[in-house]
Amino acid sequence: MSAPQEIWFARRFPVGDARSSVAPVHWKGWMMFAVFLACMAVGALGFALSAIGGKIIWGLVVFAALTAMGAGMLLISVVQHGDQQRTVEEYKKNA
């Protein structure tokens, strides 16, 4: 039997709403957003340095790869640590 999952993200809108976006409800969820933004920033820096060096295509590849990696990590954490039944407001009430 597995241990209960720690919840990092919760629904922004109630179940039944067509929108299924999530928001962080734990500091680890906020850190995942920070990792995603850091990946984008490092990718942008890599693009800028590559463009200065005259290798724009290489810079685009670096930016795309790092952004995809950050987005993938964020999406995986949302799937593994997201609560699809309760909303952010419910977590705020119980805090």
C-alpha positions in Angstrom: 0.0 0.0 0.0 1.4 3.4 -1.0 1.7 6.5 1.2 -0.7 9.3 0.5 0.5 11.9 -2.0 1.5 15.3 -0.8 -0.7 17.9 -2.5 1.2 20.8 -4.2 -1.5 22.0 -6.6 -5.3 22.3 -6.5 -8.0 23.2 -9.0 -8.7 26.9 -9.5 -12.4 26.2 -10.4 -14.9 23.7 -9.0 -15.3 20.2 -10.5 -17.7 20.4 -13.4 -16.4 23.7 -14.6 -15.0 23.5 -18.2 -11.8 25.2 -17.0 -9.4 22.7 -15.4 -6.4 25.0 -14.5 -4.5 24.5 -11.3 -2.7 26.8 -8.8 0.0 26.0 -6.2 -1.2 25.4 -2.6 2.2 24.3 -1.2 5.6 25.8 -1.3 6.8 22.9 -3.4 4.3 23.9 -6.1 5.6 27.4 -6.0 9.1 26.1 -6.4 8.1 24.1 -9.5 6.9 27.3 -11.1 10.2 28.9 -10.1 12.1 26.0 -11.7 10.1 26.5 -14.9 10.8 30.2 -15.0 14.5 29.6 -14.3 14.7 27.1 -17.2 13.2 29.8 -19.5 15.6 32.5 -18.2 18.6 30.3 -18.7 17.4 29.3 -22.1 16.9 33.0 -23.0 20.4 33.7 -21.8 21.7 30.8 -23.9 19.9 32.2 -26.9 21.2 35.7 -26.4 24.8 34.5 -26.0 24.5 32.2 -29.1 23.0 35.0 -31.1 25.9 37.3 -30.2 28.2 34.5 -31.3 26.3 34.3 -34.6 24.7 30.9 -34.0 21.0 31.8 -33.8 19.7 28.4 -34.7 21.8 26.8 -31.9 20.4 29.4 -29.5 16.8 28.6 -30.6 17.5 24.9 -29.9 18.9 25.7 -26.5 16.0 27.9 -25.6 13.4 25.4 -26.8 15.0 22.5 -25.1 15.3 24.2 -21.7 11.8 25.6 -21.9 10.4 22.2 -22.8 12.3 20.5 -20.0 11.0 23.0 -17.4 7.4 22.8 -18.8 7.7 19.0 -18.7 8.8 18.9 -15.1 6.0 21.3 -14.1 3.4 19.3 -15.9 4.6 16.0 -14.4 4.5 17.5 -10.9 1.0 18.8 -11.5 -0.1 15.3 -12.5 1.6 13.6 -9.6 0.9 16.1 -6.9 -2.3 17.8 -8.0 -5.8 17.5 -6.4 -8.4 17.4 -9.0 -11.3 17.3 -6.5 -10.8 20.2 -4.2 -10.2 23.9 -5.1 -7.6 26.4 -3.9 -10.3 28.1 -1.9 -11.0 24.9 0.0 -7.3 24.6 0.9 -7.3 28.3 2.0 -10.3 27.7 4.3 -8.6 24.7 5.9 -5.3 26.4 6.5 
